Amino acid sequence: MRKDDGLGEVERRRLRWRARRGLLENDILIERFLDREGEQLDAEDARALAALLALPDNDLLDLLLARKEPAGALDDNRVRALLARMRAT
């Protein structure tokens, strides 16, 4: 898959499944984002989203609500760009 290729249906379904969280707030924000932009996600977007989804629920919510900014390994241009798109929900 080239960098600019969109994700296939299977990859999008896996991301949606993985995006199911313990906090309803996270579920709502992520589902809205995926409903709006899921068709346009590429492999790098999927990697950035996977990095965000690896966080504990409260840390992810803090990032989604802009209470905190990405730090450490998450302080990456692709993660920041995806997070900005997710916050626009």
FIFI-657653 format. One line per field, with one value per residue: residue in three letters; chain; x, y, z of N, C-alpha, C in turn. Coordinates in steps of 0.1 Angstrom, whole numbers, plus 5000, padded with zeros to 4 digits. Each point is the difference from the previous one (the first is absolute). Layout:
<atoms>
koltor <- Ala/...
numar <- A/...
n_x <- X/...
n_y <- Y/...
n_z <- Z/...
ca_x <- X/...
ca_y <- Y/...
ca_z <- Z/...
c_x <- X/...
c_y <- Y/...
c_z <- Z/...
</atoms>
This chain:
<atoms>
koltor <- Met/Arg/Lys/Asp/Asp/Gly/Leu/Gly/Glu/Val/Glu/Arg/Arg/Arg/Leu/Arg/Trp/Arg/Ala/Arg/Arg/Gly/Leu/Leu/Glu/Asn/Asp/Ile/Leu/Ile/Glu/Arg/Phe/Leu/Asp/Arg/Glu/Gly/Glu/Gln/Leu/Asp/Ala/Glu/Asp/Ala/Arg/Ala/Leu/Ala/Ala/Leu/Leu/Ala/Leu/Pro/Asp/Asn/Asp/Leu/Leu/Asp/Leu/Leu/Leu/Ala/Arg/Lys/Glu/Pro/Ala/Gly/Ala/Leu/Asp/Asp/Asn/Arg/Val/Arg/Ala/Leu/Leu/Ala/Arg/Met/Arg/Ala/Thr
numar <- A/A/A/A/A/A/A/A/A/A/A/A/A/A/A/A/A/A/A/A/A/A/A/A/A/A/A/A/A/A/A/A/A/A/A/A/A/A/A/A/A/A/A/A/A/A/A/A/A/A/A/A/A/A/A/A/A/A/A/A/A/A/A/A/A/A/A/A/A/A/A/A/A/A/A/A/A/A/A/A/A/A/A/A/A/A/A/A/A
n_x <- 5008/4998/5009/4997/5001/4987/4994/5002/4989/5008/5009/4990/4995/5013/5002/4988/5003/5012/4992/4994/4996/5006/5005/4988/5006/5009/4991/4993/5011/5004/4988/4998/5012/4998/4988/5006/5010/4993/4992/5005/4999/5013/5010/5006/4988/4999/5013/4998/4988/5007/5010/4990/4995/5013/4996/5002/4988/5004/5011/4993/4991/5010/5005/4989/5000/5013/4998/5005/5013/5002/5006/5013/4998/4990/5011/4991/5005/5001/5005/5008/5003/5001/5007/5006/5000/5004/5008/5001/4998
n_y <- 4988/5009/5009/5004/4987/4999/4999/4987/4994/4990/5008/5006/4988/4996/5012/4998/4987/5003/5008/4988/5010/5001/5012/5003/5010/4991/4991/5010/5005/4988/4996/5011/4999/4987/5005/5011/4993/4991/5005/5011/4992/5003/4993/5011/5004/4988/5002/5012/4995/4990/5009/5008/4990/5000/5012/5002/4996/5002/4995/4991/4999/5001/4992/4993/5003/4998/4991/4991/5001/4994/4991/5000/4987/5005/5006/4998/5005/4987/4997/5010/4997/4987/5003/5008/4990/4992/5010/5000/4989
n_z <- 5000/4991/5004/4987/5000/4998/5011/5001/4996/4999/4995/4992/4998/4998/4993/4994/4998/4996/4993/5002/5008/5012/4995/5003/5007/5003/5003/5006/5005/5003/5004/5005/5005/5004/5005/5004/5005/5005/4990/5005/5010/5002/4996/4997/4995/4994/4996/4996/4995/4995/4998/4995/4993/4999/5000/5013/5003/5012/4997/4994/5010/5008/4992/4999/5013/4995/5009/4991/4998/4988/5007/5002/4999/5007/5004/4990/4989/4997/5012/5000/4988/5003/5011/4993/4991/5009/5004/4987/5007
ca_x <- 4992/5007/4997/4988/4989/4990/4999/4990/4988/5004/5008/4991/4992/5008/5002/4988/5000/5010/4997/4990/5007/4993/4993/4990/5004/5010/4992/4993/5009/5007/4990/4997/5011/5000/4989/5003/5013/5005/5002/5012/5012/5010/5007/5006/4989/4996/5010/4998/4989/5004/5008/4991/4991/5008/5000/4988/4988/5000/5011/4995/4990/5007/5005/4989/4994/5010/5005/5014/5005/5008/5013/5008/4998/4989/5002/5004/4992/4989/4991/4994/4991/4988/4993/4994/4988/4991/4994/4990/4987
ca_y <- 5012/5013/5010/5008/4991/4999/4987/4991/4998/4992/5008/5010/4993/4997/5012/5003/4991/5003/5013/4999/5003/4999/5012/5004/5012/4996/4993/5010/5008/4992/4995/5012/5002/4990/5001/5011/5000/4986/4996/5007/4997/4992/4991/5009/5004/4988/4998/5011/4997/4989/5005/5007/4990/4992/5007/4997/5009/5014/5007/5003/5011/5013/5004/5003/5012/5010/5003/4998/4998/4988/5000/4988/4993/5006/5013/4997/5008/4992/4998/5014/5003/4992/5004/5013/4996/4994/5010/5008/4992
ca_z <- 5000/4999/5011/4998/4998/5011/5007/4995/5009/5011/5009/5007/5010/5011/5007/5007/5012/5010/5006/5010/5012/5013/5003/4990/4993/4990/4990/4993/4993/4990/4990/4992/4991/4990/4991/4991/4992/4999/4986/4995/5008/4993/5009/5010/5009/5008/5010/5010/5008/5009/5011/5009/5006/5010/5013/5009/4997/5005/4992/4987/5001/5002/4987/4991/5005/5000/5014/4999/4986/4999/5005/4998/4987/4992/4995/4987/4991/4995/5012/5003/4989/5002/5012/4996/4993/5010/5008/4992/4999
c_x <- 5009/4995/4987/4987/4991/5000/4989/4989/5004/5008/4992/4992/5008/5003/4988/4998/5010/4997/4989/5007/4991/4992/4991/5005/5010/4993/4993/5009/5007/4990/4997/5011/5001/4989/5003/5012/5005/5004/5013/5013/5009/5008/5007/4991/4997/5011/4999/4989/5002/5008/4991/4992/5008/5000/4989/4989/5001/5011/4995/4989/5007/5006/4989/4993/5009/5004/5015/5004/5009/5014/5007/4999/4988/5002/5006/4990/4987/4989/4993/4990/4987/4992/4992/4987/4990/4993/4990/4987/4989
c_y <- 5012/5009/5007/4992/5001/4986/4992/4999/4992/5008/5010/4993/4997/5012/5004/4991/5004/5014/5000/5001/4998/5012/5004/5012/4997/4993/5010/5008/4992/4996/5012/5003/4989/5000/5011/4998/4985/4995/5006/4996/4991/4992/5008/5005/4989/4997/5011/4998/4988/5004/5007/4990/4991/5007/4996/5010/5014/5008/5003/5011/5013/5005/5004/5013/5012/5005/4998/4999/4988/5002/4987/4995/5005/5014/4999/5008/4993/4999/5014/5004/4992/5005/5014/4997/4994/5011/5009/4994/5008
c_z <- 5000/5011/4998/4997/5012/5006/4993/5010/5012/5010/5008/5010/5012/5009/5009/5012/5010/5007/5011/5014/5012/5003/4989/4992/4989/4988/4990/4991/4988/4989/4991/4990/4989/4990/4990/4991/4998/4986/4995/5008/4991/5010/5011/5010/5010/5011/5011/5009/5009/5011/5011/5008/5010/5014/5009/4997/5005/4993/4986/5000/5002/4987/4991/5004/5001/5015/5001/4985/5000/5005/4997/4986/4992/4995/4986/4991/4995/5011/5002/4989/5001/5012/4997/4992/5009/5009/4993/4999/5007
</atoms>
